[in-house]
C-alpha cells in the first residue's frame, strides 16, 4: 500500500509528453523559443540580484 502512494506525486514519461504537447498546442512552435529566452533572462537577473545582495548582508553582520 505504501509503495503505491509514493508514485502518485511523481511525473513519468507519458505525463511529460502530454504536458509538452499541450504547451505546443497552446503557444505554438514559434512562441516557445521567445518564452524560454524570457525565462532564461529572468533567471539570470534573479541570480545577479542574489549575488549583489550577499555582500551587503555580510557587511551588515559585521557591524
Order of alpha helices (4+ residues) and beta strands (2+ residues): alpha-alpha-alpha
